[in-house]
Amino acid sequence: MYRIGIDLGGTNIAAGLVDGEMNLVRKKSIPTGAERAGEAIVADMATLCRDLCAEHGITMDDIKAIGIATPGVANLATGVVEYANNLHFIKFPLAELLGKELSFDNIKIANDANAAAWGEAVAGAAKGTTNSVMITLGTGVGGGIIIDNKIYTGFNCAGAELGHIVIEVDGVPCSCGRKGCWEAYSSATALIRMTEEKIEECKAEGRASLMLDAEKVSGRTACDCMRAGDAAAKEVYDKYIKYLASGLATIVNIFQPEVISLGGGVSNEGQSLIDDLLPIVRKEAYGGGVIDDLPELRIAKLGNDAGIIGAALLG
Amino acid sequence: MYRIGIDLGGTNIAAGLVDGEMNLVRKKSIPTGAERAGEAIVADMATLCRDLCAEHGITMDDIKAIGIATPGVANLATGVVEYANNLHFIKFPLAELLGKELSFDNIKIANDANAAAWGEAVAGAAKGTTNSVMITLGTGVGGGIIIDNKIYTGFNCAGAELGHIVIEVDGVPCSCGRKGCWEAYSSATALIRMTEEKIEECKAEGRASLMLDAEKVSGRTACDCMRAGDAAAKEVYDKYIKYLASGLATIVNIFQPEVISLGGGVSNEGQSLIDDLLPIVRKEAYGGGVIDDLPELRIAKLGNDAGIIGAALLG
């Protein structure tokens, strides 16, 4: 038997077949057409499921569960997307509608960041744990909380917005409307902003920096230039690490999870990122010198497939 | 049948009898003598339990459960206090030792802030909820998290240190060693510091303020003077409210609990405190205008007895 996981994004709908060993064995994606009515998007999701099966030489009868990772506020119990800004979903019965299209019962949904955290908890970096937290460092900072082997969303399904903990009152404006959110300091977007600010500073001061040669500034620019020995780039990187570590220590103090996994574009920096963060997180976490068992900080394992795999494993 | 709750503090050991309707019917306290060996403290706790029963005209046979609210890192599963700084407990088998003293089996322990949160969840301001958070605004800022009708402590029992989330990177030094913790802005201690700073400012500027007349500055000074129309006091109060609200909005974004209850000395300000906090918390919380069900902010109900009642209801 197989499972299907669908990662419903603002740009693409990616779906995959997951086998009994939790391996993603086939993947396919189509444009979302986010401006369309929800029903049209659901019809395309159904076609995607059927196509995946056909291409793999199986039928929907070989599928035991379907899961959907969706943006916005997802009600796990009812399968309704309460609200998703970029898809114009309001109280949209996503699971029920896809179920009707496919004549299929076992369909679960979760918020995309939560589904990714679930994927990492069941089949990825936090496999084998009971309590874990995943932080996604991408365009924003996403969060997923797994407690007692369940996704934690709060009573109204809107919790785990870990990017929107304020780490600097009256700080940098955040896309959410608050000021000083962790997201405004620790997303890839924030890293790019810090890099651009430093480049402007270097230009103004006539200071040499490899970052000035970058054709297009990305989240990697400061990291790459720092590794090539650039001092200004190291200042950017150190500042970024400082804020990221502060937020992670806060996550430790709140949750003391077995594992915190880091995903998203910035996590491609790999183990060196963990090595730079861990001493600061350990030092800042409450009771650091006293408690024997401390949460582990790991790079997420499932990459961009975490949402698909996590969704597939919801049911 | 009755239950006994013991609140083991650094100064006093308070214990109480709780009846079948979760009412505290008798209370007694003795000095802790925190400098003594743990075994001597446990012997006194046993005497306190027997005395409570004798004074109420019952025996230990009428007790169905005993619970202890202890400072430090409490392992709920084993009854061992992993570490409590102010009592010199290290891996101290508190439940087992008291059980031996009393020949009594059903003894549970919890961290004091967590026990208070449990008390409010079961018998206080958050009664009837499944997920709630309690914040204690006292000498420090304590936190307790109830998820799925269980105290959440993290895998190493050291979580829920909600006072030690950083809300201002590089901010005011905190007793924990970090800088900028919520506790350093929202405890009663912080309110007193802000009041003293403003008094000094007024003195330096020759500005009149009712706060200058205070014999001894307390957490109530700024609140009382503000209500009497003092402008400088209102500046202190507004600043305090701003930081407290920011942290509470962060708690909402993380947990979206049904209820957040506020305890500790500052919560004696009552409903007016909630009325001043709520608009800011609502505005700062993620997706405020979109989600129908929002967490309620309430003043805790059990006052100083929350630890005793919560402990009694652990077993």
Interface residues (C-beta under 8 A of the other chain):
Chain A: V73 E82 Y83 T129 T130 N131 I145 I147 D148 Y152 T153 G154 F155 N156 C157 A158 G159 A160 E161 L162 H164 I165 V166 I167 E168 V169 C176 R178 Y185 K242 Y243 S246 G247 A249 T250 N253 I254 F255 Q256 P257 E258 E284 Y286 G287 V290 I291 D292 D293 L294 P295
Chain B: V73 E82 Y83 T129 T130 N131 I145 I147 D148 Y152 T153 G154 F155 N156 C157 A158 G159 A160 E161 L162 H164 I165 V166 I167 E168 V169 C176 R178 K242 Y243 S246 G247 A249 T250 N253 I254 F255 Q256 P257 E258 E284 Y286 G287 V290 I291 D292 D293 L294 P295
